């Protein structure tokens, strides 16, 4: 039952029933509703400010997962980069230099430009795009490692054939020259013995008595054996592979035949003075990839450093050649 309220009217000196006007009731209801709304807003703000909204909590959880994935990917990228660095160092800096092999194209040399482009892209990416970009980088790194490993396998093949390469490289003198006295003329411009004019002398002249043995300076196959009327007289040309070829001229007699395989140190003929020659000697040439080079730099197998220096001085003397 609704409670009835009374008040004392001082004008009529009586108690009268209290009647609340409608506008007052409405004002009270409005005030209550407004206060409730303000209080709810304050509570919600405080909750969102210090506790976080459900959406924010979901975002925080997602960010935590993304950070973990970023860390894992970063570790993978760093491990791959270390592998790449080691492979590239071995490939271009060591093994290919030893075997005179051309280095493979290295995409890492363009890393600075790629990094600048990547920074520009990353600044506009959201988390999902950034993850995809990192995954793409990982795929590229794996591809680079595959290329480097293939090159490394090629280097291993070169290592296995190192013994053959050394055997095919001219490394001894073509005639016995223990006292280093038999080099009469070296590589370079020399006085022609017949025309007495400066002329390019493309080899070394070893003086020796007629009949002195001439030795193959490396393993190979005989491609020329005899006199072809080119001024070398009776001569032998040996193809050693790996771009090397040697010539031995002015022999009195050739011992080997064309097509024969010879080993380093094998006797291939004997010193003479056939062809364009002014005395018994062996004209010796070394050719690398078709280009004539100074043979004096290929005597490292049977000379000490002191002997090589002495031989080099004799070969550089600006004198008259024998052919």
Steps between C-alpha positions, in 0.01 A plus 500: 500500500639836401602713793319836519705801611364810674640842576395783740358800319581813697242700323204275573650364824413149389670182379443452136579215258835547313440494126814497275456687173559308177787727391679428826458128448633528146794709617587242763482218246719693255753579771519134600543384142765765431691413813487132407627565153785718624595242762493220240714707263754567774514136597539392134776754441686387808460135400620560143780728618649270761363155417460513119211414276435144373609614156822639639567180688457306175736737324755467781483123478542514122795739535661262749468214251638717222798601713578134560480429127719802425761377747498150353528635146775739600699208641449307178608795286811555714594131478455505123706817467784341695489198273501726195794698632706187559413347165572822309830547685615150412368521147616837370779582746687170526425208275418678176810717541717191545367336186477822296126444459270795437286588804127445467267803501438598863162659567624604845703776332171676431383465861530874576257599225265216589509604865400859415211375288395260774496776762274708276263206458497395865393846614168455315433138602265362759596197708368239258678665204821521699487129579448419134795722408725323751389161373581615147847609616552157650412336170749724317772421752437128461525541123833684535631226726404245238700688236800533730489130593498408132805718446662347807446152352677623187792618714517160670531345154789738428663399828478135403665579166770716661755223460428482128523879471841504668625215282388692188673825603854550359724497807856389412775605260506317165873417526719416796625832635612449858767770491259744327755578230312379195251784448645705217204723415175584674143601419447845351655727237842364399749550213427264212819294436458512123346841423659678800181695571285511814234230489257340741646178639202299628690241704823399673815368329684224690848438363627142527717258303329334207327181612415627850159357605197730496226427754125560498428759768147371580263215418323530169444380144735565206327706230805576282813290447735582212608780267217711354719764335405775744852579625482275808670212314429164653270586787235363733178666620320350799144584602464466878136599544368780724611743226872410520722415201880474471738504203854357478693609190812431288543133600755284328262209541140465618431196717117515533221474246196714445209388719720337762433562870801610703572554867699780658871415480466268199764543227330636187809582287859621496667839472605599149523802267238437233281770347579868557783450752857619545614226738390193699226600743140433604252776435224460760159671500201493734155599376199564721162512321680565171712787636877465531621568856840518666609139577733614778205525738422128463815351651375475857529120534876462477637837620548656842406870543868596477550298184186647345624856564835420338327338202265796464795743478664294227176474301445877515842582351453702182716291267481327163274199457604174334205491257 
